[in-house]
């Protein structure tokens, strides 16, 4: 079983603290595998492999634009989180997921885990009308309008979802960011994931319309269950999940209530 909670909009610092609480609880087996779905206020995050030159403005200028800057322990380079973007933080104990690849491990390793996250996002994007793919040597999800199943002529290879994870004692944190209605102008403040020759896109830009974030969250949570072969259980609050008060607001907005150490680069 995977429990999931829709948090609404959460400050990035609060999101980090909440992840730390849940990772500790998962390591102690006090909670089941858990998926957090949320949005962040505008923030640029630096992974453990990040290069400062990939942030194109000073901290002071970013603050003037209302954008925070955080260093994190996830893998990867630099990325942006903000309104209109669905962020997912799976807090999973990978020892509970049997390996299906050629790994010597009996359970999911870092690479296989990230491939499954990509699979979740690819299936959900397709369900929502945007064909996607992987690109060899890179991590994340990219548009694929030139695939044989779609007679649409558009520019392929635009990044629509980023992935960056941290794994400690087989328990995961951080995760993915899927651009839904994201203001893509924010990505001009950085070199996204350190990749200068690829563009960033969103579901809204690809479909030519605003996309219901609730619909996307429903698709992603449902697809998680299929890809990880687990039943999904909606939990109203993080407090309910932990069985105690942690001082973190976790109620979803009304319109969203219905939704049922290895490094990887973003």
C-alpha positions in Angstrom: 0.0 0.0 0.0 1.1 3.6 -0.7 -0.5 6.4 1.3 -0.7 9.7 -0.5 -1.5 13.2 0.7 -2.3 16.3 -1.3 -0.7 19.3 0.5 -1.6 22.3 -1.7 1.0 25.1 -1.8 3.9 24.6 0.6 7.0 26.7 1.2 10.1 24.8 0.1 11.7 25.0 3.6 8.6 23.5 5.1 8.6 20.8 2.4 12.2 19.9 3.4 11.3 19.7 7.0 8.2 17.6 6.3 10.3 15.2 4.2 12.8 14.8 7.0 10.0 13.9 9.4 8.5 11.3 7.1 11.9 9.8 6.2 12.6 9.3 9.8 9.2 7.8 10.4 9.6 5.4 7.4 13.0 4.2 8.6 11.4 3.4 11.9 8.5 1.7 10.1 6.0 4.0 11.7 4.4 4.9 8.4 3.8 3.0 5.1 5.4 4.1 1.8 4.0 7.6 1.2 3.6 10.0 -1.7 3.3 13.7 -1.2 1.8 15.8 -4.0 2.1 19.5 -3.7 3.0 22.9 -5.3 5.8 25.2 -4.1 6.1 28.9 -4.1 8.8 30.1 -6.6 12.1 28.5 -5.7 15.4 27.5 -7.3 17.0 24.4 -5.9 20.6 23.3 -6.2 21.3 19.5 -6.2 24.5 18.0 -4.9 26.1 18.2 -8.4 24.9 21.7 -9.1 27.2 24.3 -10.7 26.7 27.9 -9.5 27.1 29.2 -13.0 23.8 27.5 -13.9 22.0 30.1 -11.7 22.0 33.1 -13.9 21.1 35.8 -11.3 22.5 36.7 -8.0 20.7 35.7 -4.8 19.8 39.4 -4.3 18.2 39.7 -7.7 16.3 36.5 -7.3 14.9 37.8 -4.0 13.7 40.9 -5.8 11.8 38.7 -8.2 10.3 36.7 -5.3 12.3 33.6 -5.9 14.0 31.7 -3.1 17.3 29.8 -3.5 18.0 26.5 -1.6 20.8 24.0 -1.6 19.6 20.4 -1.2 20.9 16.9 -0.8 19.1 15.5 -3.8 21.1 14.4 -6.9 21.4 16.6 -10.0 22.0 20.2 -10.9 19.7 23.2 -10.7 15.9 23.3 -11.2 12.9 25.5 -10.6 9.7 24.8 -8.6 6.7 27.1 -8.6 3.0 27.5 -8.9 1.3 25.4 -11.6 3.9 22.7 -11.2 3.0 19.3 -9.6 5.8 18.2 -7.3 5.9 14.7 -6.0 7.9 13.5 -3.0 7.8 9.7 -2.7 9.0 8.5 0.8 9.5 4.8 -0.1 11.5 2.0 1.4 12.9 0.4 -1.7 13.5 -2.9 0.1 9.7 -3.5 -0.2 9.8 -3.4 -4.0 11.2 -6.4 -5.8 13.7 -5.7 -8.5 12.5 -6.6 -12.0 15.8 -5.7 -13.8 19.2 -7.2 -14.1 20.4 -5.7 -10.9 22.1 -8.0 -8.4 19.9 -6.5 -5.7 16.7 -8.3 -4.8 14.9 -5.0 -4.5 14.8 -1.7 -6.4 18.1 0.1 -6.8 18.5 3.8 -7.5 18.5 3.5 -11.3 15.5 1.2 -11.5 13.6 3.4 -9.1 14.2 6.5 -11.2 13.2 4.6 -14.3 9.9 3.8 -12.6 9.3 7.5 -11.7 9.9 8.3 -15.4 7.4 5.6 -16.3 4.8 7.1 -14.0 5.2 10.5 -15.6 5.3 9.2 -19.1 2.0 7.3 -18.7 0.3 10.2 -17.0 1.4 12.7 -19.7 0.1 10.3 -22.4 -3.2 9.9 -20.6 -3.5 13.7 -20.5 -2.7 14.0 -24.2 1.0 14.6 -24.5 3.3 11.8 -25.8 6.7 11.6 -24.1 9.9 9.6 -24.0 13.2 9.1 -22.3 16.5 10.4 -23.8 19.5 8.1 -23.4 22.0 9.5 -20.9 19.6 11.9 -19.4 17.1 11.7 -16.6 13.6 13.1 -16.8 10.7 13.1 -19.3 10.7 14.7 -22.7 8.0 15.4 -25.3 7.8 13.0 -28.3 5.4 14.5 -30.8 7.3 12.7 -33.6 6.4 9.2 -32.3 4.7 7.0 -34.8 1.4 7.0 -32.9 0.9 10.7 -33.2 0.6 12.6 -36.5 1.4 15.9 -34.9 4.3 18.1 -36.1 5.8 19.8 -33.1 9.3 20.3 -31.8 10.2 17.1 -29.8 12.7 16.8 -27.0 11.3 19.5 -24.8 11.7 18.7 -21.1 8.4 18.5 -19.3 9.4 16.7 -16.1 12.5 16.7 -13.9 13.6 14.1 -11.5 16.1 14.3 -8.6 16.2 11.9 -5.7 18.1 11.2 -2.5 18.3 7.7 -1.0 19.4 7.0 2.6 19.3 3.5 4.0 17.0 2.5 1.1 14.5 5.2 1.9 13.8 7.8 -0.8 13.2 11.5 -0.6 12.8 14.4 -3.1 11.4 13.2 -6.3 9.9 14.8 -9.4 8.4 18.0 -10.8 5.9 17.9 -13.7 5.3 21.2 -15.4 1.5 21.6 -15.8 0.6 25.3 -15.9 4.0 26.5 -14.9 5.2 30.0 -15.9 8.1 28.9 -18.1 9.7 32.4 -17.9 11.2 31.3 -14.5 13.4 28.8 -16.3 15.2 31.6 -18.0 16.7 32.4 -14.6 18.7 29.1 -14.7 20.3 26.5 -17.0 17.7 23.8 -16.2 19.4 20.7 -14.9 22.6 22.1 -16.4 21.4 21.2 -20.0 21.8 24.3 -22.2 20.7 22.8 -25.5 17.2 21.7 -24.5 14.0 23.6 -23.9 11.6 23.3 -21.1 7.8 23.0 -21.7 4.6 22.3 -19.8 1.4 20.4 -20.4 -0.4 23.7 -20.9 2.0 24.8 -23.5 1.9 21.5 -25.4 -1.9 21.3 -25.3 -2.6 25.0 -25.9 -4.9 25.3 -22.9 -4.7 25.5 -19.1 -4.8 22.1 -17.5 -6.7 21.1 -14.3 -4.0 20.4 -11.8 -6.4 18.2 -9.9 -6.8 16.0 -13.0 -3.1 15.7 -13.3 -2.7 14.8 -9.6 -5.4 12.1 -10.0 -3.7 10.6 -13.0 -0.2 10.6 -11.3 -1.5 9.0 -8.1 -3.4 6.4 -10.0 -0.4 5.6 -12.2 1.9 5.3 -9.2 -0.3 2.4 -8.0 0.0 0.7 -11.4 3.7 1.1 -11.9 4.7 0.3 -8.4 2.0 -2.4 -8.1 0.5 -1.1 -4.9 -2.9 0.0 -3.7 -3.2 3.8 -3.3 -4.8 5.1 -0.1 -5.7 8.7 0.2 -4.9 10.3 3.6 -6.4 13.7 4.5 -3.5 15.1 6.4 0.1 14.3 7.3 -0.9 14.5 11.0 -3.3 11.7 10.4 -0.5 9.7 8.7 1.9 10.2 11.5 -0.6 9.9 14.3 0.7 13.0 15.9 1.0 16.8 15.3 4.1 17.9 13.5 3.1 21.5 13.1 2.9 21.3 9.3 -0.2 22.4 7.4 -1.3 19.5 5.3 -4.9 20.1 4.4 -5.5 20.1 0.6 -7.5 22.9 -1.0 -11.2 21.9 -1.4 -10.8 21.5 -5.1 -8.0 19.0 -4.6 -9.5 16.8 -1.9 -10.9 14.3 -4.4 -7.7 12.9 -5.6 -7.3 9.5 -4.4 23.0 7.8 -0.1 22.3 7.5 -4.1 22.0 10.4 -6.4 20.3 10.8 -9.7 20.5 14.0 -11.7 17.4 16.0 -12.7 
